C-alpha cells in the first residue's frame, strides 16, 4: 500500500511510519517540519498538493493537528485553523486522490467530563476549544463517506505517552510533564487537583490499534483507544517514583479552563477486533524511562 501520514514528524506519527514501513508499505510523511517528505501548512486556505508529485495514495492517516487543550486556550484561532480547516483540507485531498480510506485521529477531549464513555452511546460534550475543534474534524471526516463513498475510521485517543515524547513540552502530555520534573527534582508541580481522574494509553498500543484500519470491519466506525486503568495525577506520580526509586512530593498549582477533571472509557469495540492494551502504567513508564 502507498500511504500518506499527516503529522508524520510528530510523536505518534513517527512511530506509525516506522510500523508501516516494517509491514512493507510505502509511506510519505506530510508535516510542517522540514524533515518531512512533503512540507506544508495544512491550515492555509490555498492548500494544494499536486497529485503528480505524490502519485497514487491508497490510505491517509490524518494525525496533523494542534494537539493540546492548553494551547487551544492560548490561541484558539490557530487551534481552529489547524484542526478544522486543516482537516477539511485533508478531506478534500482524499477526495481528489480517490483514496481507499481516510483515518482520522481524534481525542478523548470530545467527551468533556464523562464516565465510561462509549463511542456509540455517549454524546460528545467538549469543554475546551480543542475538544470542539477535534469533534468538528470528526464531522468533516464522516462527510467523506456521505459525499464520496470513501470509508473512514476515527480513533479517539486518550492521553498517550511513551518513548519519543517531547519532555520539553510543559503543557502537553500529563505523564511526560511529570516524568521530566521527576528526573530533575523531588517535588512535582501539577495543574489542578491531584485527584483528577484520567486514563492513559502507551503509544505502542495506540499504533497496534491504528494498524487495524486496514480491516474492512473498521470501515465507518469510531473507536476509543485507552487502557481503562483508574489513574489520578497522584497515582501516576507515585508510579513514576516507584520506577525511578524516588520519593516524590506533589505541589498543586492553579489549573486552566477546559481541563478535564474526570474522563474514563469503555473499549469493548476494539476488544471485539482482538485488540487489548499490552502496557499497564508501570510497564509503560519503565519503557519510557529506559529509552530516554
Residue pairs with C-beta under 8 A, 6 or more apart in sequence:
1 25
1 26
1 58
1 59
1 214
2 25
2 26
2 27
2 28
2 55
2 56
2 57
2 58
2 59
3 20
3 25
3 26
3 27
3 28
3 57
3 58
3 59
3 60
3 61
4 27
4 28
4 30
4 38
4 54
4 57
4 59
4 60
4 61
5 13
5 16
5 17
5 20
5 27
5 28
5 29
5 30
5 60
5 61
5 63
6 13
6 30
6 31
6 42
6 60
6 61
6 62
6 63
6 64
6 90
7 13
7 30
7 31
7 62
7 63
7 64
7 65
7 105
8 14
8 16
8 17
8 27
8 28
8 29
8 30
8 31
8 36
8 37
8 63
9 29
9 31
9 33
9 35
9 36
10 31
10 63
10 64
10 67
11 160
11 164
11 165
11 166
11 203
12 63
12 105
12 157
12 160
12 203
12 206
12 207
13 29
13 31
13 63
13 64
14 164
15 162
15 164
15 203
15 204
15 206
15 207
16 61
16 63
16 207
16 210
17 27
17 29
19 207
19 211
20 27
21 27
23 211
28 37
28 38
28 54
28 57
29 35
29 36
29 37
29 38
30 36
30 37
30 38
30 40
30 42
30 64
31 38
31 39
31 64
32 39
32 40
32 41
32 42
32 64
33 39
38 49
38 53
38 54
40 47
40 49
41 47
42 64
42 82
42 85
42 86
42 89
42 90
43 78
43 81
43 82
43 85
43 86
43 89
44 89
45 85
47 89
47 93
49 93
51 96
51 97
54 97
56 97
57 97
57 99
58 99
58 100
58 101
59 99
59 100
59 101
59 102
59 103
59 213
59 214
60 90
60 93
60 94
60 97
60 99
60 101
60 102
60 103
61 103
61 105
61 210
61 213
62 87
62 90
62 102
62 103
62 104
62 105
62 137
62 141
63 105
64 82
64 86
64 90
65 82
65 83
65 86
65 87
65 105
65 134
65 137
66 72
66 78
66 79
66 82
66 83
66 130
66 133
67 107
67 130
67 172
68 130
68 171
68 172
69 109
69 128
69 129
69 130
69 131
69 256
69 258
69 259
69 260
70 171
70 172
70 256
70 259
71 78
71 79
71 130
71 171
71 172
72 79
72 128
72 129
72 130
72 133
72 258
73 128
73 129
73 256
73 257
73 258
76 129
79 129
79 130
79 133
80 129
80 133
82 133
83 130
83 133
83 134
83 136
83 137
84 133
84 136
84 137
84 140
87 104
87 136
87 137
87 140
87 141
88 140
90 102
91 102
91 140
91 141
91 143
91 144
94 102
94 144
94 148
94 150
95 144
95 147
95 148
95 150
98 148
98 150
99 150
100 150
100 151
101 150
101 151
101 152
101 153
101 213
101 219
102 141
102 144
102 150
102 151
102 152
102 153
103 152
103 153
103 154
103 155
103 210
103 213
104 137
104 138
104 141
104 152
104 153
104 154
104 155
105 155
105 157
105 210
106 134
106 135
106 137
106 138
106 154
106 155
106 156
106 157
106 222
107 130
107 131
107 134
107 156
107 157
108 117
108 156
108 157
108 158
108 159
108 199
108 224
108 226
108 260
108 263
108 265
109 126
109 128
109 130
109 131
109 134
109 260
110 124
110 126
110 131
110 134
110 135
110 138
110 156
111 117
111 122
111 124
111 125
111 126
111 131
111 156
111 260
111 263
112 124
112 125
112 126
112 127
112 131
112 260
112 263
113 125
113 127
113 260
113 261
113 262
113 263
114 122
114 125
114 262
114 263
114 264
115 262
115 263
115 264
116 122
116 264
116 265
116 266
117 224
117 263
117 264
117 265
117 266
118 224
118 266
118 268
119 156
119 221
119 222
119 223
119 224
119 269
120 222
120 269
124 131
124 135
126 132
126 134
126 135
127 258
127 260
128 257
128 258
128 259
128 260
129 258
130 258
131 258
138 154
138 222
141 152
141 154
142 152
142 154
142 220
144 150
144 152
145 151
145 152
145 220
151 219
151 220
152 219
152 220
153 213
153 218
153 219
153 220
153 221
153 222
153 223
154 221
154 222
154 223
155 206
155 209
155 210
155 222
155 223
155 225
156 222
156 223
156 224
156 225
157 201
157 206
157 225
157 226
158 198
158 199
158 200
158 201
158 224
158 225
158 226
158 227
158 263
158 265
159 173
159 174
159 175
159 198
159 199
159 200
159 201
160 173
160 200
160 201
160 202
160 203
160 206
161 173
161 174
161 175
161 176
161 200
161 201
161 202
161 203
161 284
161 288
162 202
162 203
162 204
162 279
162 284
162 287
162 288
163 203
163 287
163 288
163 290
163 291
163 292
164 203
164 291
165 173
165 176
165 203
165 288
166 172
166 173
166 176
167 176
167 179
167 180
167 183
167 292
168 180
169 176
169 177
170 177
170 180
171 177
174 198
174 200
174 233
174 236
175 200
175 236
175 240
175 285
175 288
176 288
178 188
178 190
178 233
178 236
178 237
178 240
179 240
179 285
179 288
179 289
181 187
181 188
181 189
182 188
182 237
182 240
182 241
182 244
182 246
182 248
183 244
183 292
186 246
186 247
186 248
186 249
187 248
187 249
187 250
187 251
188 237
188 248
188 249
188 250
188 251
189 251
189 252
189 253
190 233
190 237
190 250
190 251
190 252
190 253
191 253
191 254
191 255
191 256
191 259
192 233
192 252
192 254
192 255
192 256
192 259
192 261
193 233
193 252
193 255
193 261
194 232
194 233
194 234
194 237
194 250
194 252
195 232
195 233
195 234
196 232
196 233
196 259
196 260
196 261
196 262
197 230
197 231
197 232
197 261
197 262
197 263
197 264
198 231
198 232
198 233
198 236
198 260
198 263
199 226
199 227
199 228
199 229
199 230
199 231
199 263
199 264
199 265
200 226
200 227
200 229
200 231
200 236
200 281
200 284
201 225
201 226
201 227
201 277
202 227
202 277
202 278
202 279
202 283
202 284
202 287
204 278
204 279
204 287
205 225
205 227
205 277
205 278
205 279
206 225
208 275
208 278
209 223
209 225
209 270
209 275
212 218
212 270
212 273
212 275
215 273
217 273
218 273
221 269
222 269
223 267
223 269
223 270
224 265
224 266
224 267
224 269
224 270
225 267
225 270
226 265
226 267
226 277
227 277
227 279
227 280
227 281
228 264
228 265
228 266
228 267
229 280
229 281
230 264
231 281
233 250
234 250
235 281
236 281
237 248
237 250
238 248
239 281
239 282
239 285
240 248
240 285
241 247
241 248
242 282
243 282
243 285
243 286
243 289
244 289
267 275
267 277
279 287
